[in-house]
Amino acid sequence: MRTPFDDLVEDIIRRGYHNQRLEGHSDIVADGILRDLRSACAPLRADIETGVVRAWKNVPSPGDRRRKIDLLVAEPIEDADKPDLTKTSLGIENKSVVTAHRNKTSRFDDLTKLLGAYQSKRPETVLVATVIVGTAHRFLNVSDRISPFYGATFDEEIRPRLSTGDQKLWEDFPAAVSKNRPQDPTSTVAHFRGLPTRPPGMTHISGYDYVLLVPMHIDNVSPPYVEREFADTANCDADYGNMIAAICTAYTARWHMG
């Protein structure tokens, strides 16, 4: 099964490397999820096509204008290209912990605060989180330790070598190598499983309607790939399909059966 995370793999290969300082991956994942939802969920597709709701990316959250959500589906404010934050129906936030797994606590806190913001404003909102968990034991920190210091040489001579399997990169740029402990991916998966979730009909309970954990091998040296046989998660393709189905079920129940 092809997922938006396969789209992300292609984007990293095309760009040459994953920039962990930017959130560009979030837009790719958000676009892919919306594409698949429009294909698989007739009620949502109809609402978008008739203008009942619209989709926005990187929208400030209610109660915290500095904190944005990656994808929001909501009724539009009349005569304005803005969502009505009192009439949100679906929100999706995409996080990643690819290197420096100690940052998992900060990403977890971000998701907890986002949940609180939407739960207090409109608890019926279908809220979903996806988290990419890096499985590589080392990572070539291109964005911080290489690209800023080589100018045109970077694009001409270094970028074409990245994410191609050129193992000599580890030797050529030892100061740019960040190491993860072997147990970090498992620990990060377990940490995010602590996010609260809720059954489809329990909108009075504070929790995400789905949390998707996606193991990916990204080190900027080898070609990236979705870690489909990672032992600490279930089948991520099946999980993705379950997430799409769960979103559609919750959306239909909350906005088309009242």
C-alpha positions as a Python dict, from the first residue, in 0.01 Angstrom:
ca = {
    (1, 'M'): (0, 0, 0),
    (2, 'R'): (135, 341, -91),
    (3, 'T'): (106, 604, 180),
    (4, 'P'): (203, 973, 211),
    (5, 'F'): (519, 855, 385),
    (6, 'D'): (631, 699, 58),
    (7, 'D'): (577, 1044, -96),
    (8, 'L'): (807, 1179, 172),
    (9, 'V'): (1074, 921, 84),
    (10, 'E'): (1066, 1040, -276),
    (11, 'D'): (1089, 1403, -167),
    (12, 'I'): (1395, 1337, 51),
    (13, 'I'): (1568, 1156, -236),
    (14, 'R'): (1481, 1440, -474),
    (15, 'R'): (1611, 1708, -234),
    (16, 'G'): (1905, 1498, -124),
    (17, 'Y'): (1850, 1514, 250),
    (18, 'H'): (1602, 1556, 532),
    (19, 'N'): (1621, 1894, 704),
    (20, 'Q'): (1520, 1822, 1062),
    (21, 'R'): (1498, 2195, 1137),
    (22, 'L'): (1211, 2248, 896),
    (23, 'E'): (860, 2104, 891),
    (24, 'G'): (839, 2052, 516),
    (25, 'H'): (755, 1688, 571),
    (26, 'S'): (433, 1796, 741),
    (27, 'D'): (288, 1950, 424),
    (28, 'I'): (368, 1638, 221),
    (29, 'V'): (202, 1410, 474),
    (30, 'A'): (-97, 1644, 514),
    (31, 'D'): (-152, 1664, 137),
    (32, 'G'): (-134, 1285, 108),
    (33, 'I'): (-377, 1220, 391),
    (34, 'L'): (-627, 1469, 249),
    (35, 'R'): (-592, 1309, -94),
    (36, 'D'): (-664, 964, 47),
    (37, 'L'): (-953, 1088, 259),
    (38, 'R'): (-1117, 1253, -39),
    (39, 'S'): (-1084, 926, -227),
    (40, 'A'): (-1208, 697, 52),
    (41, 'C'): (-1460, 909, 244),
    (42, 'A'): (-1763, 1013, 41),
    (43, 'P'): (-1919, 1243, 306),
    (44, 'L'): (-1600, 1443, 349),
    (45, 'R'): (-1541, 1459, -26),
    (46, 'A'): (-1895, 1586, -82),
    (47, 'D'): (-1860, 1851, 188),
    (48, 'I'): (-1538, 1980, 34),
    (49, 'E'): (-1673, 1978, -321),
    (50, 'T'): (-1989, 2166, -222),
    (51, 'G'): (-1800, 2418, -8),
    (52, 'V'): (-1958, 2317, 322),
    (53, 'V'): (-1604, 2284, 457),
    (54, 'R'): (-1258, 2372, 329),
    (55, 'A'): (-909, 2249, 408),
    (56, 'W'): (-626, 2473, 527),
    (57, 'K'): (-264, 2403, 616),
    (58, 'N'): (-64, 2560, 898),
    (59, 'V'): (-353, 2733, 1071),
    (60, 'P'): (-312, 2897, 1416),
    (61, 'S'): (-485, 2698, 1688),
    (62, 'P'): (-771, 2833, 1897),
    (63, 'G'): (-647, 2993, 2217),
    (64, 'D'): (-282, 2987, 2102),
    (65, 'R'): (-212, 3181, 1782),
    (66, 'R'): (156, 3083, 1795),
    (67, 'R'): (78, 2711, 1778),
    (68, 'K'): (-32, 2594, 1435),
    (69, 'I'): (-194, 2274, 1317),
    (70, 'D'): (-72, 2112, 994),
    (71, 'L'): (-411, 2039, 838),
    (72, 'L'): (-750, 2175, 940),
    (73, 'V'): (-1089, 2110, 786),
    (74, 'A'): (-1352, 2360, 894),
    (75, 'E'): (-1639, 2575, 778),
    (76, 'P'): (-1507, 2896, 621),
    (77, 'I'): (-1579, 3239, 759),
    (78, 'E'): (-1824, 3403, 522),
    (79, 'D'): (-1653, 3630, 265),
    (80, 'A'): (-1309, 3547, 407),
    (81, 'D'): (-1038, 3299, 319),
    (82, 'K'): (-1015, 3183, 679),
    (83, 'P'): (-1151, 2889, 877),
    (84, 'D'): (-1408, 2945, 1147),
    (85, 'L'): (-1226, 2804, 1451),
    (86, 'T'): (-1558, 2754, 1628),
    (87, 'K'): (-1669, 2521, 1345),
    (88, 'T'): (-1376, 2286, 1296),
    (89, 'S'): (-1449, 1927, 1194),
    (90, 'L'): (-1105, 1767, 1141),
    (91, 'G'): (-751, 1846, 1250),
    (92, 'I'): (-430, 1656, 1173),
    (93, 'E'): (-89, 1726, 1324),
    (94, 'N'): (229, 1562, 1191),
    (95, 'K'): (540, 1532, 1406),
    (96, 'S'): (877, 1363, 1362),
    (97, 'V'): (1158, 1244, 1587),
    (98, 'V'): (1426, 1143, 1340),
    (99, 'T'): (1740, 1235, 1531),
    (100, 'A'): (1805, 1353, 1887),
    (101, 'H'): (1537, 1127, 2033),
    (102, 'R'): (1560, 1324, 2358),
    (103, 'N'): (1334, 1574, 2179),
    (104, 'K'): (1047, 1327, 2194),
    (105, 'T'): (930, 1491, 2517),
    (106, 'S'): (896, 1831, 2348),
    (107, 'R'): (705, 1682, 2053),
    (108, 'F'): (481, 1491, 2296),
    (109, 'D'): (412, 1813, 2488),
    (110, 'D'): (326, 1992, 2161),
    (111, 'L'): (66, 1728, 2083),
    (112, 'T'): (-74, 1740, 2435),
    (113, 'K'): (-118, 2119, 2418),
    (114, 'L'): (-278, 2097, 2075),
    (115, 'L'): (-525, 1840, 2203),
    (116, 'G'): (-618, 2067, 2493),
    (117, 'A'): (-674, 2364, 2263),
    (118, 'Y'): (-920, 2182, 2037),
    (119, 'Q'): (-1084, 1980, 2313),
    (120, 'S'): (-1172, 2300, 2498),
    (121, 'K'): (-1293, 2483, 2185),
    (122, 'R'): (-1487, 2213, 2003),
    (123, 'P'): (-1452, 1862, 2146),
    (124, 'E'): (-1635, 1704, 1852),
    (125, 'T'): (-1345, 1788, 1620),
    (126, 'V'): (-1190, 1470, 1478),
    (127, 'L'): (-829, 1506, 1590),
    (128, 'V'): (-544, 1291, 1462),
    (129, 'A'): (-167, 1283, 1519),
    (130, 'T'): (100, 1115, 1308),
    (131, 'V'): (456, 1070, 1433),
    (132, 'I'): (753, 965, 1221),
    (133, 'V'): (1000, 773, 1439),
    (134, 'G'): (1354, 758, 1305),
    (135, 'T'): (1514, 412, 1328),
    (136, 'A'): (1867, 490, 1203),
    (137, 'H'): (2146, 457, 1460),
    (138, 'R'): (2330, 757, 1318),
    (139, 'F'): (2230, 1064, 1121),
    (140, 'L'): (2429, 1301, 899),
    (141, 'N'): (2332, 1649, 1016),
    (142, 'V'): (2341, 1822, 679),
    (143, 'S'): (2130, 2127, 761),
    (144, 'D'): (2336, 2238, 1063),
    (145, 'R'): (2685, 2101, 1004),
    (146, 'I'): (2738, 2085, 626),
    (147, 'S'): (2518, 2296, 398),
    (148, 'P'): (2579, 2633, 575),
    (149, 'F'): (2955, 2608, 527),
    (150, 'Y'): (3008, 2500, 166),
    (151, 'G'): (2814, 2749, -47),
    (152, 'A'): (2791, 2655, -415),
    (153, 'T'): (3020, 2358, -352),
    (154, 'F'): (2744, 2197, -149),
    (155, 'D'): (2492, 2193, -436),
    (156, 'E'): (2750, 2094, -696),
    (157, 'E'): (2954, 1830, -515),
    (158, 'I'): (2791, 1722, -188),
    (159, 'R'): (2415, 1722, -240),
    (160, 'P'): (2434, 1473, -533),
    (161, 'R'): (2602, 1222, -299),
    (162, 'L'): (2340, 1243, -25),
    (163, 'S'): (2081, 970, 29),
    (164, 'T'): (2246, 758, -242),
    (165, 'G'): (2429, 506, -21),
    (166, 'D'): (2769, 680, -41),
    (167, 'Q'): (2914, 548, 286),
    (168, 'K'): (3224, 766, 251),
    (169, 'L'): (3012, 1061, 366),
    (170, 'W'): (3046, 934, 724),
    (171, 'E'): (3424, 961, 695),
    (172, 'D'): (3426, 1291, 505),
    (173, 'F'): (3205, 1474, 759),
    (174, 'P'): (3264, 1313, 1101),
    (175, 'A'): (3172, 1634, 1287),
    (176, 'A'): (2825, 1620, 1127),
    (177, 'V'): (2740, 1272, 1255),
    (178, 'S'): (2477, 1251, 1529),
    (179, 'K'): (2433, 915, 1700),
    (180, 'N'): (2118, 756, 1836),
    (181, 'R'): (2121, 478, 2092),
    (182, 'P'): (1993, 139, 1972),
    (183, 'Q'): (1702, 157, 2218),
    (184, 'D'): (1593, 509, 2117),
    (185, 'P'): (1335, 415, 1849),
    (186, 'T'): (1164, 165, 2080),
    (187, 'S'): (1163, 416, 2364),
    (188, 'T'): (1017, 687, 2142),
    (189, 'V'): (740, 459, 2014),
    (190, 'A'): (649, 365, 2372),
    (191, 'H'): (650, 733, 2474),
    (192, 'F'): (402, 839, 2206),
    (193, 'R'): (178, 547, 2283),
    (194, 'G'): (114, 735, 2604),
    (195, 'L'): (-90, 998, 2417),
    (196, 'P'): (-456, 973, 2521),
    (197, 'T'): (-697, 832, 2264),
    (198, 'R'): (-1074, 791, 2267),
    (199, 'P'): (-1336, 559, 2116),
    (200, 'P'): (-1530, 699, 1817),
    (201, 'G'): (-1847, 789, 2009),
    (202, 'M'): (-1685, 933, 2321),
    (203, 'T'): (-1642, 1298, 2224),
    (204, 'H'): (-1672, 1401, 2589),
    (205, 'I'): (-1339, 1226, 2657),
    (206, 'S'): (-1020, 1422, 2590),
    (207, 'G'): (-812, 1221, 2348),
    (208, 'Y'): (-694, 1184, 1991),
    (209, 'D'): (-921, 994, 1758),
    (210, 'Y'): (-615, 822, 1611),
    (211, 'V'): (-238, 827, 1671),
    (212, 'L'): (-31, 683, 1385),
    (213, 'L'): (333, 589, 1452),
    (214, 'V'): (544, 546, 1139),
    (215, 'P'): (900, 405, 1168),
    (216, 'M'): (1130, 541, 897),
    (217, 'H'): (1500, 491, 828),
    (218, 'I'): (1639, 836, 746),
    (219, 'D'): (2010, 912, 785),
    (220, 'N'): (2087, 1131, 477),
    (221, 'V'): (2348, 879, 359),
    (222, 'S'): (2150, 569, 262),
    (223, 'P'): (1831, 601, 59),
    (224, 'P'): (1544, 659, 305),
    (225, 'Y'): (1262, 409, 342),
    (226, 'V'): (958, 329, 552),
    (227, 'E'): (1063, 65, 807),
    (228, 'R'): (780, -175, 734),
    (229, 'E'): (922, -459, 945),
    (230, 'F'): (1004, -258, 1256),
    (231, 'A'): (933, -487, 1550),
    (232, 'D'): (784, -225, 1785),
    (233, 'T'): (490, -117, 1570),
    (234, 'A'): (213, -307, 1400),
    (235, 'N'): (194, -317, 1021),
    (236, 'C'): (222, 53, 936),
    (237, 'D'): (40, 12, 603),
    (238, 'A'): (-254, -153, 777),
    (239, 'D'): (-237, 113, 1049),
    (240, 'Y'): (-255, 386, 786),
    (241, 'G'): (-560, 225, 625),
    (242, 'N'): (-720, 191, 967),
    (243, 'M'): (-654, 558, 1035),
    (244, 'I'): (-824, 668, 712),
    (245, 'A'): (-1123, 445, 794),
    (246, 'A'): (-1139, 573, 1153),
    (247, 'I'): (-1132, 936, 1042),
    (248, 'C'): (-1413, 873, 792),
    (249, 'T'): (-1623, 686, 1048),
    (250, 'A'): (-1585, 960, 1308),
    (251, 'Y'): (-1641, 1240, 1056),
    (252, 'T'): (-1956, 1076, 923),
    (253, 'A'): (-2095, 1004, 1269),
    (254, 'R'): (-2033, 1356, 1401),
    (255, 'W'): (-2126, 1568, 1102),
    (256, 'H'): (-2370, 1360, 896),
    (257, 'M'): (-2586, 1168, 1141),
    (258, 'G'): (-2706, 1440, 1374),
}
